[in-house]
Amino acid sequence: MIKKNLILTLCLVPLCIIGLLSARFFPRFAYEIIPAWAIVMLSGLCFILTGYAIDRFLGLSKIVPVKISLHFFTGSFFFLIILLVLLFLHLFYAELIVTLVIILTIISIKNIKSFIADLGSLAANLNYRTVLIIQCLVIVVGASTAPYFFDALLYQLAIPYDYLQNHGFTYNPDSILTSYPMNANLFFAIGISFRSDMAAQLFCFLFTLMGCIAIKEFAEQTDNFKGASLAAVIYLTTPVISMTSLVPLVDTALAFYSLMAFMLLYHYFQSGKRLLFYSAGCAAGFALGIKHAFIPYIFPLSLLAFLLFQVQKNWKARLIDYIQFIIFSFIIMSPWLIKNSIIYSDPFYPYLSNVIASKMELARIIVPETSHFEWLAFLKSYLLLPVTMHFKLLGSAGILGGFFIAMFPWLFYSHQPKSSLFRYCLILSIAGLAVFIILPHSLRYFLPAFPFACILYGIGLPTDNSRITQLGKLIAWLCISINIIILVNHSVTFQLFNYSLQQENKAVFLSKYAEYYNAAEYLNKNAPRNAGVLLVGEDRTFYFHQKCYYNWLVQQPHLIELWLHQAGSVNNFLTLLKNKNVNYILFNHYGMKKHPDNLNRNSFYTLPLNELNLLNEFRLNHLESVYQDQFVTIMKIK
């Protein structure tokens, strides 16, 4: 006992010294970055340990050969249920969420030995450690910034923050973004609850890491341990995953739960255990509640899975099982459908509603990269997609890189019999690519099917010592090295390392990506917390502590135009603002001229003449400027 205490003391002393030195010379590491990562790791540990307890109780651990990824899924699903209950009961308080994380971790801490043992087994069979460590370090340093990504400030972080402010669901009739499902975003609220914006952002990498572990654990069922490790390397180093891991987006979470759904379904086909059927349905329902983009995938992919791989049953029984699986998945997603039904009288709002008036916006979504409905360009963009998605930036999530195209000839080079898992992932990958082709061409929409392609290549590439195989290995590692360089170049280009390495403070860093940040900080310091702010030319609300009135800029007419038209006179407009407790109006001049979505419009704020004259008169008689910088003016109502 004394020896153990001595060893523990000797380990703690250098850690304390390192902590003191980092606090002295690298305060951002000591007071911001390390605590943020600690919060994320604590939350991940809470999910995993809770999952151990639940899976042991249900008997799921005995019938599924994977461990860590299964327990993380179960624990996170359980915690999601708690968060949804708190939302519906208007008990969504930061203090309560923090308390729940800590209490669940303490209650389930007895499972820590099992977790360490499973982690050891995972590491013992892990190959390519150096590559994985290097890539993880690059992502860790690049992701350790203040949240800056446009979509995150618009809704990925902003809406969970509003939930915490209102202690329940929020509704903005002028932004359809508040109607989106938010399963994964609720985990971002955990970081915000711990008073760490950075921790909220880092949850994305937690899902990436769990995706790697899930891919390795499932691929190991073929007894190809080296191929399983390669599949994890492919997943982590592909730019679409590594770049998405740097910012708080839900796509890596969607990829993880999609993988869990179809892999648990695969094991259900192998064993016939009904518990796996319902577990797969829970994972699929979880994915549906993350992003509507999973809806086009779940119908055809699960249909193919049931028809081609559930060999124990006849065709009629397979179709019945398929229908039950779809219904059960949507039941799991139903809290978001119920919310939209109550608010909008449309569970699938906005997709069954005419909410976007701009034909140009619809053209941008339906026909990517074309400004006119030219059928040749339309057809060309779709036919070339399987190639362009590897090398051309589609949306804001990077590229696939050259690995999959370069290694395709080697995928079928080996004459050895292909495993059932190989055929399963091959079918899902092809079907997933077909679905993606008909979707809007943002590469993030492909992520629900992407993990299957990684497993396919990991376990399918040849492992013999022939010259052709050795050439393939050389090309493979060249592609992987290029992918890592792409990530480093991306981080350097966006100056992400400058923040984490303390070369820039938060205000300087954010002013390059969120030009409204300094204005928001001015209001946070000088305006009452219960004050209302009308945003003109700005739809990002994260970093504001006050209640913001805004509209999503691609929706027209804009909120300011609606209110001016509704008022009809200066006095009525003043009364309208006072009734809503609006004390400040923020004008983002950059946002009024050009929206970051690069739509082909001269101006978002070409107000009708009557409304423009009314606004100018109101501005002259009732507003005074209290803050102004290069991009933003804040005016206070006198």
SVG drawing of the C-alpha trace seen along z (x, -y; Angstrom):
<svg xmlns="http://www.w3.org/2000/svg" viewBox="-51 -64 59 83">
<polyline fill="none" stroke="black" stroke-width="0.4" points="0.0,0.0 2.8,-2.4 4.6,-1.5 1.5,-2.3 1.1,-5.7 4.8,-6.5 4.4,-5.7 1.3,-7.8 3.0,-10.7 6.0,-10.5 3.6,-10.7 1.7,-13.6 4.8,-15.7 5.9,-16.2 2.3,-16.8 2.0,-19.6 5.3,-21.1 4.1,-21.0 0.8,-22.6 2.6,-25.4 5.0,-26.1 2.2,-26.1 0.2,-28.5 3.2,-30.8 4.4,-30.7 1.3,-29.4 -1.7,-30.7 -4.1,-29.9 -3.2,-26.2 -3.6,-26.2 -6.8,-28.2 -8.6,-27.6 -7.4,-24.8 -6.6,-22.1 -9.9,-22.7 -11.9,-22.6 -10.4,-19.2 -10.9,-18.0 -14.6,-18.8 -14.9,-16.9 -13.0,-13.9 -15.1,-13.9 -18.3,-13.9 -17.0,-11.1 -16.0,-9.1 -19.5,-9.7 -21.2,-8.4 -18.9,-5.3 -19.1,-4.3 -22.9,-4.8 -23.1,-2.8 -21.2,0.1 -23.8,0.2 -26.8,0.1 -25.4,2.6 -24.6,5.0 -28.1,4.6 -29.7,5.2 -27.3,8.1 -26.2,6.2 -22.5,6.7 -22.8,10.4 -24.2,10.4 -22.1,7.6 -18.4,8.2 -17.6,4.5 -17.1,2.7 -16.1,-1.0 -18.0,-2.4 -21.1,-0.4 -21.0,-1.7 -20.4,-5.3 -23.5,-5.0 -25.6,-3.6 -24.5,-6.1 -24.8,-9.1 -28.3,-7.9 -29.3,-7.7 -28.0,-11.2 -29.8,-12.5 -33.1,-11.2 -32.4,-13.1 -31.6,-16.3 -34.8,-16.1 -36.9,-15.5 -35.3,-18.6 -36.1,-20.6 -39.8,-19.6 -40.1,-20.4 -38.3,-23.7 -35.6,-22.6 -32.7,-23.0 -30.4,-24.7 -26.6,-24.7 -26.1,-23.9 -28.4,-20.9 -26.6,-19.6 -23.2,-19.9 -24.5,-18.2 -25.9,-15.3 -22.6,-14.7 -20.7,-14.6 -23.3,-12.4 -23.5,-9.9 -19.7,-9.6 -19.5,-9.0 -22.3,-6.5 -20.8,-4.5 -17.1,-4.9 -17.0,-1.2 -16.9,-0.3 -13.6,-2.2 -11.6,1.1 -13.6,2.7 -13.1,-0.4 -9.3,-0.4 -9.1,3.3 -11.0,2.8 -8.9,-0.2 -5.8,1.8 -7.1,4.6 -7.9,2.0 -4.4,0.5 -2.7,3.9 -4.0,4.6 -3.6,1.1 -1.2,0.6 0.0,-2.7 0.1,-4.4 2.5,-7.1 0.2,-8.2 -2.8,-8.3 -1.0,-10.2 0.4,-12.8 -3.1,-13.3 -4.8,-13.6 -2.2,-16.1 -2.8,-18.3 -6.5,-18.2 -6.2,-18.8 -4.1,-21.9 -6.1,-23.2 -9.5,-22.7 -8.3,-24.4 -9.7,-27.8 -12.6,-30.0 -15.6,-29.0 -15.4,-31.0 -17.1,-28.9 -20.0,-30.6 -22.6,-27.8 -21.6,-27.3 -22.2,-30.9 -25.4,-30.9 -27.2,-27.9 -24.9,-24.9 -23.9,-26.6 -26.3,-29.5 -29.5,-27.5 -28.2,-25.2 -27.1,-28.5 -30.6,-29.9 -32.0,-26.7 -29.9,-27.2 -30.9,-30.9 -34.6,-30.1 -34.3,-26.7 -36.3,-25.0 -37.1,-25.0 -36.9,-28.3 -38.8,-29.4 -38.0,-32.1 -40.6,-32.4 -38.1,-34.4 -35.4,-31.6 -36.2,-28.1 -33.0,-27.0 -34.8,-26.8 -37.0,-24.1 -34.0,-21.7 -33.5,-18.6 -30.7,-19.1 -29.7,-15.8 -26.0,-16.2 -26.1,-20.0 -27.5,-19.2 -24.1,-17.8 -22.5,-21.1 -24.7,-22.6 -22.7,-20.5 -19.6,-22.5 -21.5,-25.8 -22.9,-24.7 -19.4,-24.3 -18.8,-28.0 -16.4,-26.9 -17.1,-27.8 -14.0,-25.9 -15.3,-22.7 -18.5,-23.0 -16.5,-23.1 -14.3,-20.2 -17.2,-17.8 -17.0,-17.4 -13.6,-15.7 -14.9,-13.4 -17.4,-12.0 -14.6,-11.7 -12.5,-9.7 -15.4,-7.5 -16.0,-7.0 -12.4,-5.8 -12.8,-3.4 -16.1,-2.0 -14.6,-1.5 -11.7,0.4 -13.8,2.5 -16.3,3.5 -13.6,4.2 -11.8,6.5 -14.6,9.0 -12.9,10.2 -9.8,11.0 -7.9,8.6 -6.4,6.5 -4.0,4.6 -6.8,3.9 -9.0,2.6 -6.3,0.2 -5.9,-0.9 -9.6,-1.6 -9.4,-3.9 -6.4,-5.7 -8.3,-6.2 -11.2,-7.6 -9.2,-10.0 -6.9,-11.3 -9.5,-11.9 -9.8,-15.8 -13.6,-15.8 -13.4,-14.2 -10.3,-15.9 -11.4,-19.4 -14.9,-18.9 -13.4,-17.9 -11.9,-21.4 -15.2,-23.1 -18.5,-22.5 -20.5,-20.7 -22.8,-17.7 -21.6,-15.7 -19.0,-13.5 -21.7,-12.7 -24.0,-11.8 -21.3,-9.5 -20.8,-7.8 -24.5,-7.0 -25.1,-6.0 -22.2,-3.6 -23.6,-2.2 -27.1,-1.8 -26.0,0.3 -23.3,2.2 -25.7,3.2 -28.2,4.1 -25.5,6.3 -24.9,8.1 -28.7,8.6 -28.7,10.3 -25.9,12.6 -27.3,13.5 -31.0,12.9 -31.1,11.3 -34.1,8.9 -32.3,6.6 -29.8,5.7 -32.7,4.8 -34.0,2.3 -30.5,1.0 -29.9,0.4 -33.3,-1.4 -32.3,-3.6 -29.0,-4.5 -30.9,-5.2 -33.4,-7.4 -30.6,-9.2 -29.0,-9.9 -32.4,-11.1 -32.6,-13.5 -29.1,-14.9 -29.7,-16.0 -32.5,-15.6 -29.8,-14.6 -30.0,-11.0 -33.6,-10.6 -32.6,-9.9 -30.1,-7.3 -32.1,-5.3 -34.8,-4.1 -32.7,-2.6 -29.7,-1.5 -31.7,0.3 -33.9,1.8 -30.9,3.3 -29.5,4.5 -32.7,6.3 -33.3,7.8 -29.7,9.0 -28.3,9.9 -31.2,11.1 -30.9,14.6 -32.6,16.4 -36.1,15.1 -38.2,15.2 -38.8,12.1 -42.1,11.2 -40.6,11.4 -37.7,9.3 -40.0,6.6 -42.1,6.6 -38.8,6.3 -37.7,3.4 -41.0,1.5 -40.9,2.1 -37.3,0.8 -38.2,-2.4 -41.2,-3.1 -39.2,-2.4 -36.4,-4.8 -38.9,-7.6 -40.4,-7.0 -37.0,-7.6 -36.7,-10.8 -40.3,-11.8 -39.5,-14.5 -38.4,-16.8 -41.4,-15.9 -43.7,-16.6 -42.0,-20.0 -42.4,-21.0 -46.0,-19.8 -46.8,-21.9 -45.1,-25.0 -45.5,-24.8 -48.3,-22.3 -45.9,-20.4 -43.6,-17.7 -41.2,-17.9 -41.1,-21.7 -39.7,-23.4 -39.5,-20.7 -43.2,-20.6 -43.6,-24.3 -42.8,-27.2 -40.6,-29.2 -37.8,-30.3 -39.1,-32.9 -35.9,-33.4 -35.7,-31.4 -32.0,-32.1 -31.5,-30.4 -33.5,-27.3 -31.4,-27.3 -28.2,-27.3 -29.4,-24.3 -30.8,-22.2 -28.1,-23.0 -24.7,-23.4 -22.1,-25.6 -24.5,-26.8 -26.3,-30.1 -28.6,-29.1 -30.7,-26.0 -28.6,-24.7 -29.3,-21.0 -25.8,-20.2 -24.2,-21.8 -26.8,-20.2 -26.1,-16.8 -22.3,-17.3 -22.2,-18.2 -24.0,-15.0 -22.2,-12.6 -18.7,-13.9 -19.6,-13.9 -17.9,-10.6 -14.6,-12.1 -15.0,-15.8 -15.9,-14.9 -12.3,-13.6 -10.5,-16.7 -13.0,-19.7 -14.1,-21.6 -17.8,-20.9 -19.3,-23.1 -17.1,-23.8 -16.0,-20.4 -12.9,-19.7 -12.4,-16.9 -12.1,-13.1 -8.6,-13.2 -7.0,-10.8 -6.9,-7.7 -10.2,-6.1 -9.7,-6.6 -6.0,-5.7 -6.6,-2.4 -9.7,-1.3 -7.9,1.1 -6.3,2.9 -9.7,3.2 -10.5,6.2 -7.0,7.4 -6.9,10.2 -8.5,13.4 -9.2,14.5 -13.0,14.9 -14.5,11.7 -16.1,11.7 -19.7,11.0 -18.8,7.7 -16.9,6.7 -19.9,7.3 -22.2,5.5 -20.0,2.4 -19.6,2.6 -23.4,2.5 -23.9,-0.3 -21.0,-2.4 -22.4,-2.1 -26.0,-2.8 -24.7,-5.8 -22.9,-7.2 -26.0,-6.9 -28.0,-8.8 -25.4,-11.5 -25.4,-12.1 -29.1,-13.2 -28.6,-15.4 -27.2,-18.9 -23.5,-18.6 -22.0,-19.5 -19.6,-16.8 -20.9,-16.7 -24.0,-15.1 -22.0,-12.0 -20.8,-11.3 -23.6,-9.0 -22.2,-6.5 -18.5,-7.4 -17.5,-5.0 -18.6,-2.0 -16.2,-3.0 -13.4,-3.2 -14.1,0.3 -14.4,1.6 -11.0,0.4 -9.4,1.3 -10.3,4.9 -10.5,5.3 -7.0,4.2 -4.5,7.0 -1.9,7.9 0.4,10.2 4.0,9.4 3.7,9.3 5.2,6.4 1.8,5.1 0.7,5.1 3.8,3.3 3.3,0.7 -0.3,0.3 1.0,-0.2 3.4,-2.9 0.6,-4.8 -1.7,-4.4 0.7,-5.9 1.6,-8.7 -2.1,-9.6 -2.5,-9.4 0.6,-11.7 -0.8,-14.2 -4.1,-14.2 -2.2,-15.0 -0.4,-17.8 -3.7,-19.2 -5.0,-19.4 -1.8,-21.2 -2.0,-23.6 -5.7,-24.3 -4.9,-25.0 -2.0,-27.3 -4.0,-29.1 -6.8,-29.9 -4.2,-30.7 -5.7,-28.2 -2.4,-27.5 -1.9,-31.2 -4.7,-31.0 -3.9,-27.7 -0.2,-28.6 -1.1,-32.0 0.1,-34.2 -3.3,-36.0 -5.8,-37.0 -9.5,-36.1 -10.7,-39.4 -8.0,-39.6 -8.6,-36.0 -12.4,-36.3 -12.4,-39.7 -11.1,-37.9 -14.0,-35.5 -16.8,-37.0 -16.6,-40.7 -19.5,-41.3 -17.6,-39.9 -16.2,-43.1 -19.6,-44.7 -21.2,-41.8 -18.6,-42.2 -19.4,-45.9 -23.1,-45.0 -22.2,-42.3 -20.3,-44.7 -22.5,-47.8 -26.1,-46.7 -28.4,-45.0 -28.7,-41.3 -32.5,-41.6 -32.2,-44.2 -33.3,-43.3 -31.2,-43.7 -32.5,-43.9 -29.9,-42.6 -29.8,-44.1 -27.4,-42.4 -26.4,-39.8 -27.9,-36.4 -25.2,-34.9 -26.2,-35.3 -23.6,-33.3 -21.5,-35.5 -24.5,-37.8 -25.8,-37.6 -28.9,-39.6 -32.0,-38.4 -31.5,-38.9 -34.2,-39.5 -33.0,-38.4 -33.8,-36.4 -31.8,-34.0 -30.4,-36.2 -31.4,-33.8 -35.1,-34.2 -37.0,-37.1 -38.5,-39.5 -36.1,-40.4 -37.3,-41.0 -36.6,-44.8 -38.7,-45.1 -41.5,-43.1 -41.6,-45.2 -41.4,-48.5 -44.2,-47.4 -46.3,-46.3 -45.7,-49.5 -46.5,-51.9 -45.2,-55.0 -42.3,-56.1 -44.3,-56.2 -45.8,-52.8 -42.4,-51.3 -41.1,-52.8 -44.0,-51.3 -43.4,-47.9 -39.8,-47.9 -40.6,-49.0 -43.2,-46.2 -40.5,-43.7 -38.1,-45.4 -35.7,-46.2 -33.2,-48.8 -30.4,-48.5 -30.2,-48.0 -27.0,-46.5 -26.2,-47.2 -23.6,-44.9 -22.7,-46.8 -20.7,-44.0 -23.6,-41.6 -26.0,-44.1 -23.8,-44.1 -22.7,-40.5 -23.7,-37.4 -21.0,-34.7 -23.0,-32.2 -21.8,-34.1 -25.3,-34.4 -25.4,-36.4 -27.2,-39.4 -26.1,-43.0 -27.6,-43.6 -29.7,-41.8 -31.2,-45.1 -32.8,-46.7 -35.8,-47.9 -38.9,-49.2 -38.9,-53.0 -41.6,-53.5 -39.8,-51.3 -36.4,-52.8 -37.7,-56.4 -39.4,-55.2 -36.1,-53.6 -34.1,-56.8 -36.6,-59.0 -36.6,-56.7 -32.8,-56.6 -32.6,-60.4 -35.1,-61.1 -34.9,-58.1 -31.4,-56.5 -28.0,-57.5 -24.8,-55.8 -23.0,-54.2 -20.5,-51.9 -18.9,-51.8 -16.1,-50.0 -15.1,-49.0 -18.0,-46.6 -20.6,-47.3 -22.6,-50.1 -24.7,-49.8 -27.4,-52.4 -29.4,-52.8 -33.0,-53.9 -33.2,-57.3"/>
</svg>
